[in-house]
Amino acid sequence: MAKIKATWIKSAICFPERQKRTIKALGFKKLNSCVELPDNPSVRGMIEHVRHLLKWEVVE
C-alpha cells in the first residue's frame, strides 16, 4: 500500500482552530517535522484541508 510523506512547512498561527486541530490529527508535533501516513481518502481529505501549510508526496 502506498504511503504519503508530509512535511509541515508553515505555522498554523493566525489560521482557524479547525486547521490547527487537523495538523495535530495528522500527527505533527513541531514545525518542519515529517510524518508518513497511509494513502487513503480520509487522509487525503485532511491534507487537502490544510494544503497551504504542508508539502507532501506519495511514496511507494
NUZA-643404 format. One record per residue: residue number from 0; x, y, z of N, C-alpha, C, O in turn. Coordinates in Angstrom, 2 decimals, padded with zeros to 5 digits. Layout:
SITE  NUM  X  Y  Z  X  Y  Z  X  Y  Z  X  Y  Z
...
! end
This chain:
SITE  0  000.84  -001.18  000.00  000.00  000.00  000.00  000.89  001.25  000.00  001.91  001.29  000.68
SITE  1  000.50  002.24  -000.74  001.26  003.48  -000.85  001.16  004.30  000.43  000.19  004.18  001.19
SITE  2  002.15  005.11  000.65  002.19  006.00  001.80  002.33  007.44  001.31  002.77  007.68  000.19
SITE  3  001.95  008.37  002.15  002.13  009.78  001.87  003.12  010.33  002.88  002.94  010.16  004.08
SITE  4  004.16  010.98  002.39  005.13  011.62  003.26  004.80  013.11  003.27  004.90  013.78  002.24
SITE  5  004.42  013.63  004.42  004.00  015.01  004.54  004.95  015.76  005.48  005.40  015.22  006.49
SITE  6  005.25  017.01  005.12  006.10  017.88  005.92  005.33  019.15  006.24  004.76  019.78  005.35
SITE  7  005.32  019.51  007.51  004.64  020.73  007.96  005.60  021.89  007.76  006.63  021.96  008.44
SITE  8  005.30  022.82  006.82  006.26  023.86  006.45  005.84  025.28  006.84  006.67  026.19  006.77
SITE  9  004.60  025.49  007.25  004.15  026.83  007.59  003.38  026.80  008.90  002.58  025.90  009.12
SITE  10  003.63  027.77  009.75  002.99  027.82  011.05  001.47  027.97  010.94  000.97  028.57  009.99
SITE  11  000.77  027.42  011.90  -000.69  027.48  011.93  -001.21  028.68  012.72  -002.42  028.82  012.90
SITE  12  -000.31  029.52  013.20  -000.73  030.73  013.91  -001.50  031.62  012.93  -001.13  031.73  011.77
SITE  13  -002.56  032.23  013.40  -003.42  033.12  012.61  -004.33  032.35  011.65  -004.98  032.96  010.80
SITE  14  -004.40  031.04  011.76  -005.32  030.25  010.98  -006.40  029.71  011.91  -006.18  029.65  013.12
SITE  15  -007.56  029.33  011.38  -008.66  028.87  012.22  -008.29  027.66  013.09  -007.43  026.85  012.74
SITE  16  -008.96  027.56  014.22  -008.72  026.47  015.16  -008.94  025.10  014.51  -008.26  024.13  014.85
SITE  17  -009.87  025.02  013.59  -010.14  023.74  012.91  -008.91  023.26  012.14  -008.63  022.06  012.11
SITE  18  -008.18  024.18  011.52  -006.98  023.79  010.78  -005.86  023.39  011.74  -005.08  022.49  011.42
SITE  19  -005.77  024.03  012.88  -004.78  023.65  013.89  -005.04  022.23  014.39  -004.11  021.45  014.57
SITE  20  -006.32  021.90  014.61  -006.68  020.56  015.06  -006.41  019.52  013.97  -006.06  018.38  014.29
SITE  21  -006.57  019.89  012.71  -006.28  018.97  011.60  -004.79  018.65  011.55  -004.41  017.50  011.35
SITE  22  -003.95  019.66  011.73  -002.50  019.45  011.77  -002.15  018.48  012.89  -001.35  017.56  012.69
SITE  23  -002.73  018.68  014.06  -002.46  017.80  015.20  -002.98  016.38  014.93  -002.32  015.41  015.30
SITE  24  -004.14  016.26  014.30  -004.72  014.94  014.00  -003.89  014.18  012.97  -003.88  012.95  012.98
SITE  25  -003.19  014.88  012.10  -002.31  014.22  011.14  -001.05  013.68  011.81  -000.33  012.88  011.21
SITE  26  -000.78  014.09  013.05  000.35  013.53  013.79  001.56  014.45  013.90  002.61  014.02  014.36
SITE  27  001.42  015.68  013.49  002.55  016.62  013.57  002.72  017.12  014.99  001.73  017.42  015.67
SITE  28  003.96  017.22  015.45  004.27  017.75  016.77  004.92  019.13  016.68  004.58  020.04  017.44
SITE  29  005.86  019.28  015.73  006.60  020.53  015.58  006.63  020.96  014.12  006.44  020.16  013.21
SITE  30  006.87  022.24  013.93  007.04  022.79  012.60  008.26  022.15  011.95  009.25  021.86  012.63
SITE  31  008.22  021.92  010.65  009.27  021.29  009.86  009.47  019.81  010.17  010.51  019.25  009.85
SITE  32  008.48  019.17  010.79  008.57  017.74  011.03  007.89  016.98  009.89  007.06  017.53  009.17
SITE  33  008.25  015.71  009.75  007.70  014.85  008.69  006.95  013.69  009.33  007.33  013.20  010.39
SITE  34  005.88  013.27  008.68  005.16  012.06  009.09  004.83  011.26  007.84  004.64  011.81  006.75
SITE  35  004.76  009.94  008.00  004.32  009.06  006.93  002.93  008.58  007.27  002.70  008.05  008.36
SITE  36  002.01  008.75  006.35  000.61  008.43  006.56  000.14  007.46  005.49  000.69  007.45  004.39
SITE  37  -000.88  006.65  005.79  -001.43  005.77  004.75  -002.14  006.59  003.68  -002.74  007.63  003.97
SITE  38  -002.07  006.13  002.46  -002.72  006.83  001.35  -004.15  006.34  001.23  -004.42  005.35  000.55
SITE  39  -005.08  007.04  001.90  -006.49  006.70  001.82  -007.31  007.98  001.72  -006.77  009.06  001.97
SITE  40  -008.58  007.90  001.37  -009.39  009.10  001.14  -009.50  010.03  002.36  -009.55  011.25  002.19
SITE  41  -009.55  009.47  003.57  -009.69  010.33  004.74  -008.43  011.17  004.98  -008.52  012.36  005.31
SITE  42  -007.27  010.56  004.81  -006.01  011.30  004.98  -005.86  012.33  003.86  -005.43  013.45  004.11
SITE  43  -006.20  011.96  002.64  -006.12  012.90  001.52  -007.02  014.11  001.76  -006.65  015.24  001.44
SITE  44  -008.21  013.87  002.33  -009.12  014.98  002.64  -008.56  015.91  003.69  -008.71  017.12  003.58
SITE  45  -007.91  015.34  004.71  -007.29  016.17  005.75  -006.15  017.00  005.18  -005.99  018.17  005.51
SITE  46  -005.34  016.37  004.32  -004.24  017.09  003.69  -004.77  018.20  002.79  -004.21  019.29  002.77
SITE  47  -005.83  017.94  002.06  -006.43  018.96  001.19  -006.93  020.16  002.00  -006.87  021.30  001.54
SITE  48  -007.41  019.90  003.21  -007.94  020.95  004.07  -006.84  021.93  004.52  -007.11  023.12  004.70
SITE  49  -005.62  021.43  004.70  -004.51  022.27  005.17  -003.36  022.28  004.16  -002.20  022.39  004.55
SITE  50  -003.67  022.17  002.87  -002.64  022.07  001.84  -001.71  023.27  001.79  -000.57  023.14  001.35
SITE  51  -002.16  024.44  002.25  -001.34  025.64  002.24  -000.29  025.63  003.36  000.60  026.48  003.37
SITE  52  -000.40  024.68  004.29  000.55  024.58  005.40  001.52  023.41  005.24  002.48  023.29  006.01
SITE  53  001.28  022.55  004.26  002.06  021.33  004.11  002.73  021.22  002.76  002.35  021.88  001.79
SITE  54  003.75  020.37  002.73  004.34  019.89  001.47  004.24  018.37  001.56  004.61  017.80  002.59
SITE  55  003.76  017.71  000.52  003.59  016.27  000.59  003.91  015.60  -000.73  003.91  016.23  -001.78
SITE  56  004.18  014.29  -000.65  004.46  013.48  -001.82  004.05  012.03  -001.54  004.05  011.59  -000.39
SITE  57  003.71  011.31  -002.58  003.34  009.91  -002.46  004.62  009.07  -002.54  005.44  009.24  -003.45
SITE  58  004.78  008.16  -001.58  005.94  007.29  -001.52  005.47  005.85  -001.72  004.51  005.42  -001.08
SITE  59  006.11  005.13  -002.58  005.71  003.73  -002.86  006.23  002.81  -001.78  005.99  001.60  -001.84
! end
